[in-house]
Amino acid sequence: MPVDPNVLTQVKDIVAALVERPADQVHAGDLLIEDLELDSLQITELAQKVENRTGTPIDEDVLNARGITVERCAELASAP
């Protein structure tokens, strides 16, 4: 499923705010847990903020799995 570039940008912006980095330092291939070191509370916040912005609910349990990228989060948020 293709990722909506606008949704990817929104997710990157949200993640950047959570990890306190400039958005240009967050990349689609970054792993949420392994690379960006998000903890479970930040993952919950990410899921809520993405849902608020896109209107698409995201299962935070999916985001809490190892190997989930910023792009995968955007794919989930792009789902109808």
Backbone as CSV, one residue per row, in Angstrom:
resi,resn,N_x,N_y,N_z,CA_x,CA_y,CA_z,C_x,C_y,C_z
1,MET,0.836,-1.174,0.000,0.000,0.000,0.000,0.888,1.247,0.000
2,PRO,0.651,2.146,-0.934,1.485,3.347,-1.008,1.198,4.295,0.161
3,VAL,2.229,4.980,0.569,2.116,5.925,1.669,1.798,7.299,1.110
4,ASP,0.796,7.940,1.676,0.460,9.314,1.310,1.609,10.197,1.800
5,PRO,2.269,10.928,0.902,3.418,11.753,1.320,3.062,12.792,2.379
6,ASN,1.837,13.291,2.334,1.419,14.269,3.347,1.317,13.623,4.724
7,VAL,0.818,12.398,4.754,0.712,11.675,6.019,2.113,11.351,6.536
8,LEU,3.012,10.947,5.646,4.386,10.661,6.064,5.020,11.896,6.682
9,THR,4.817,13.041,6.080,5.358,14.293,6.622,4.769,14.584,7.998
10,GLN,3.465,14.370,8.141,2.822,14.604,9.436,3.385,13.670,10.506
11,VAL,3.545,12.390,10.161,4.086,11.423,11.111,5.516,11.797,11.480
12,LYS,6.328,12.169,10.492,7.701,12.573,10.780,7.729,13.783,11.712
13,ASP,6.830,14.731,11.507,6.769,15.918,12.369,6.409,15.539,13.804
14,ILE,5.446,14.625,13.960,5.026,14.186,15.283,6.177,13.460,15.982
15,VAL,6.817,12.545,15.262,7.936,11.795,15.831,9.068,12.746,16.208
16,ALA,9.354,13.696,15.351,10.429,14.655,15.630,10.156,15.412,16.928
17,ALA,8.914,15.812,17.133,8.561,16.514,18.364,8.729,15.601,19.582
18,LEU,8.355,14.335,19.427,8.477,13.390,20.544,9.926,13.124,20.926
19,VAL,10.808,13.063,19.927,12.217,12.776,20.212,13.063,14.049,20.312
20,GLU,12.381,15.187,20.195,13.027,16.492,20.320,14.191,16.657,19.358
21,ARG,13.879,16.407,18.084,14.850,16.594,16.995,14.185,17.400,15.886
22,PRO,14.975,18.033,15.049,14.392,18.661,13.859,13.788,17.583,12.949
23,ALA,12.697,17.910,12.292,11.997,16.943,11.436,12.900,16.401,10.330
24,ASP,13.872,17.187,9.880,14.746,16.711,8.808,15.741,15.647,9.290
25,GLN,15.768,15.400,10.596,16.619,14.346,11.146,15.843,13.060,11.431
26,VAL,14.558,13.054,11.080,13.727,11.853,11.210,13.448,11.364,9.801
27,HIS,13.770,10.099,9.545,13.655,9.535,8.196,12.638,8.402,8.155
28,ALA,12.087,8.185,6.983,11.046,7.169,6.793,11.495,5.796,7.272
29,GLY,12.754,5.465,7.090,13.266,4.153,7.452,13.711,4.008,8.896
30,ASP,13.614,5.080,9.674,14.012,5.004,11.082,13.064,4.085,11.842
31,LEU,13.639,3.222,12.665,12.856,2.322,13.511,12.420,3.078,14.764
32,LEU,11.142,2.990,15.093,10.609,3.760,16.214,11.301,3.431,17.532
33,ILE,11.463,2.136,17.808,12.047,1.737,19.088,13.569,1.663,19.017
34,GLU,14.069,0.980,18.001,15.502,0.709,17.932,16.344,1.935,17.591
35,ASP,15.901,2.730,16.627,16.689,3.895,16.199,16.325,5.163,16.974
36,LEU,15.034,5.404,17.112,14.582,6.652,17.717,14.375,6.535,19.228
37,GLU,14.447,5.300,19.735,14.370,5.022,21.164,13.086,5.525,21.816
38,LEU,11.968,5.400,21.087,10.680,5.745,21.684,10.326,4.698,22.732
39,ASP,9.790,5.153,23.856,9.337,4.209,24.875,7.827,3.995,24.703
40,SER,7.265,3.127,25.514,5.851,2.769,25.331,4.923,3.972,25.532
41,LEU,5.264,4.859,26.430,4.452,6.056,26.635,4.495,6.958,25.403
42,GLN,5.675,7.118,24.820,5.807,7.924,23.599,5.082,7.264,22.430
43,ILE,5.085,5.943,22.374,4.370,5.234,21.313,2.865,5.495,21.440
44,THR,2.360,5.467,22.675,0.945,5.754,22.915,0.624,7.178,22.474
45,GLU,1.491,8.105,22.819,1.291,9.504,22.422,1.345,9.645,20.903
46,LEU,2.277,8.943,20.271,2.381,8.963,18.814,1.080,8.474,18.183
47,ALA,0.570,7.352,18.656,-0.666,6.794,18.101,-1.818,7.784,18.246
48,GLN,-1.928,8.429,19.395,-3.002,9.390,19.630,-2.867,10.622,18.737
49,LYS,-1.658,11.132,18.635,-1.447,12.330,17.827,-1.667,12.057,16.337
50,VAL,-1.220,10.897,15.870,-1.437,10.546,14.461,-2.932,10.406,14.193
51,GLU,-3.646,9.756,15.104,-5.095,9.627,14.930,-5.774,10.995,14.922
52,ASN,-5.359,11.883,15.824,-5.948,13.222,15.864,-5.712,13.985,14.565
53,ARG,-4.541,13.822,13.972,-4.214,14.545,12.739,-4.843,13.933,11.500
54,THR,-4.878,12.596,11.448,-5.322,11.928,10.218,-6.742,11.387,10.301
55,GLY,-7.244,11.210,11.514,-8.566,10.629,11.682,-8.576,9.112,11.606
56,THR,-7.416,8.515,11.418,-7.314,7.059,11.320,-6.767,6.506,12.631
57,PRO,-7.540,5.622,13.288,-7.011,5.038,14.525,-5.833,4.114,14.243
58,ILE,-4.867,4.157,15.128,-3.669,3.318,14.996,-3.576,2.455,16.251
59,ASP,-3.374,1.187,16.066,-3.217,0.264,17.194,-1.812,0.444,17.758
60,GLU,-1.741,0.975,18.962,-0.420,1.234,19.555,0.357,-0.055,19.795
61,ASP,-0.336,-1.171,19.936,0.364,-2.453,20.099,1.194,-2.774,18.855
62,VAL,0.680,-2.405,17.686,1.426,-2.616,16.441,2.682,-1.748,16.446
63,LEU,2.536,-0.506,16.877,3.681,0.409,16.900,4.713,0.016,17.948
64,ASN,4.286,-0.709,18.968,5.205,-1.138,20.028,6.044,-2.339,19.635
65,ALA,5.795,-2.912,18.473,6.578,-4.069,18.023,7.933,-3.604,17.505
66,ARG,8.908,-4.439,17.682,10.240,-4.118,17.153,10.185,-4.156,15.629
67,GLY,10.991,-3.326,15.005,11.083,-3.317,13.553,10.080,-2.426,12.849
68,ILE,9.302,-1.647,13.596,8.316,-0.753,12.983,8.985,0.586,12.666
69,THR,8.847,0.988,11.418,9.470,2.228,10.954,8.490,3.399,10.968
70,VAL,9.035,4.574,10.800,8.222,5.777,10.642,7.309,5.597,9.429
71,GLU,7.845,5.046,8.356,7.049,4.838,7.143,5.894,3.866,7.390
72,ARG,6.133,2.804,8.169,5.066,1.843,8.472,3.962,2.513,9.277
73,CYS,4.325,3.379,10.185,3.345,4.133,10.939,2.497,4.995,9.995
74,ALA,3.146,5.626,9.029,2.422,6.444,8.046,1.525,5.572,7.161
75,GLU,1.982,4.358,6.822,1.151,3.435,6.050,-0.121,3.102,6.815
76,LEU,0.027,2.817,8.094,-1.136,2.510,8.925,-2.091,3.698,8.992
77,ALA,-1.529,4.894,9.054,-2.349,6.111,9.131,-2.981,6.443,7.789
78,SER,-2.447,5.898,6.704,-2.983,6.157,5.364,-4.083,5.181,4.990
79,ALA,-4.263,4.139,5.804,-5.251,3.094,5.486,-6.656,3.680,5.550
80,PRO,-7.510,3.247,4.641,-8.884,3.764,4.650,-9.692,3.262,5.848
